Amino acid sequence: MKESDFQKNLKKELKEMFPGCIITKLDSGDIQGIPDLLILYKDKWATLENKRSSKASHRPNQDYYVSKMDEMSFSKFIYPENKDEVLEELYNYFNRD
């Protein structure tokens, strides 16, 4: 599966899971390595870095920004092999008090 197809399907699934959320694509041309997607839901936010597979290479600074943003809120690498697990973690994060 191409990364763009995975991201398109993921955005649709996120919108169904989190009604009223705002999802926007972040500009890696502005900050190299910034995760692909920013999800705003209620009073929380998360970022996801899409990969077409678990074996896909990481670009410079991606590990840094995913880790830093996970410390601030919620951020993960997501690919078909771990999608269900990451979405469950995200669901729990967005719905905790």
LOVO-13115 format. One line per field, with one value per residue (C-alpha): residue number from 1; residue in three letters; x, y, z. Coordinates in Angstrom, 3 decimals, padded with zeros to 6 digits. Layout:
N
i = NUM_...
aa = ala_...
X = X_...
Y = Y_...
Z = Z_...
//
This chain:
97
i = 1_2_3_4_5_6_7_8_9_10_11_12_13_14_15_16_17_18_19_20_21_22_23_24_25_26_27_28_29_30_31_32_33_34_35_36_37_38_39_40_41_42_43_44_45_46_47_48_49_50_51_52_53_54_55_56_57_58_59_60_61_62_63_64_65_66_67_68_69_70_71_72_73_74_75_76_77_78_79_80_81_82_83_84_85_86_87_88_89_90_91_92_93_94_95_96_97
aa = met_lys_glu_ser_asp_phe_gln_lys_asn_leu_lys_lys_glu_leu_lys_glu_met_phe_pro_gly_cys_ile_ile_thr_lys_leu_asp_ser_gly_asp_ile_gln_gly_ile_pro_asp_leu_leu_ile_leu_tyr_lys_asp_lys_trp_ala_thr_leu_glu_asn_lys_arg_ser_ser_lys_ala_ser_his_arg_pro_asn_gln_asp_tyr_tyr_val_ser_lys_met_asp_glu_met_ser_phe_ser_lys_phe_ile_tyr_pro_glu_asn_lys_asp_glu_val_leu_glu_glu_leu_tyr_asn_tyr_phe_asn_arg_asp
X = 000.000_001.278_001.777_-000.636_-003.396_-002.769_-002.957_-006.184_-007.873_-006.465_-007.880_-011.323_-011.133_-009.989_-012.918_-015.321_-013.679_-013.534_-016.585_-015.926_-012.152_-009.939_-007.208_-004.585_-001.438_001.682_004.339_007.646_009.047_008.661_010.073_012.020_010.843_007.577_004.878_002.423_-000.890_-002.128_-005.411_-007.327_-010.127_-012.000_-009.293_-006.466_-004.158_-002.038_000.312_000.830_003.688_002.417_004.583_003.614_005.080_006.969_010.123_009.891_012.852_012.598_013.631_015.988_014.508_011.305_012.280_013.171_009.863_007.670_009.401_009.303_005.626_004.745_006.215_004.080_000.851_000.501_002.601_003.332_004.580_001.638_001.664_-000.670_000.962_000.383_-002.627_-005.169_-002.888_-002.052_-005.696_-006.696_-004.008_-005.192_-008.820_-007.856_-005.783_-008.545_-011.199_-009.378_-010.272
Y = 000.000_003.477_005.815_008.359_005.719_004.618_008.238_008.907_005.856_006.705_010.242_008.847_006.354_009.042_011.292_008.404_007.547_011.151_013.056_016.761_016.395_018.576_016.821_018.773_017.810_019.412_020.896_019.048_021.740_024.145_021.848_018.868_015.683_017.057_014.325_014.112_014.681_016.883_015.750_018.197_016.665_018.293_019.767_017.469_017.077_014.335_013.851_010.790_010.022_007.728_005.012_002.557_-000.319_-001.045_-001.445_001.982_004.227_007.232_010.600_012.925_014.315_012.204_010.139_013.319_015.086_012.026_011.469_015.147_015.532_012.273_013.770_016.900_015.112_012.042_011.163_007.859_006.305_004.530_001.936_-000.890_-003.420_-001.349_000.762_-000.963_-000.747_002.945_003.869_002.100_004.056_007.287_006.515_005.932_009.125_011.307_009.860_009.933_012.573
Z = 000.000_-000.830_002.117_000.606_000.359_003.944_005.118_003.207_004.758_008.185_008.086_007.221_010.089_012.550_011.589_012.256_015.600_016.806_015.549_015.236_015.304_013.149_011.175_009.287_007.439_008.886_006.590_006.804_004.499_007.412_010.123_008.798_010.517_011.921_011.987_009.087_010.849_013.674_015.252_017.456_019.512_022.350_024.588_023.445_020.471_018.926_016.006_013.851_011.497_008.729_007.241_004.532_006.575_009.773_007.660_006.000_006.751_009.029_007.639_009.541_012.768_012.668_015.688_017.577_016.885_017.485_020.823_021.832_020.903_022.679_025.863_025.328_024.412_022.162_019.116_017.401_014.205_012.586_009.804_008.750_011.090_014.261_013.241_015.496_018.535_017.967_017.361_020.587_022.486_020.851_021.707_025.348_025.405_023.932_026.239_029.557_032.097
//
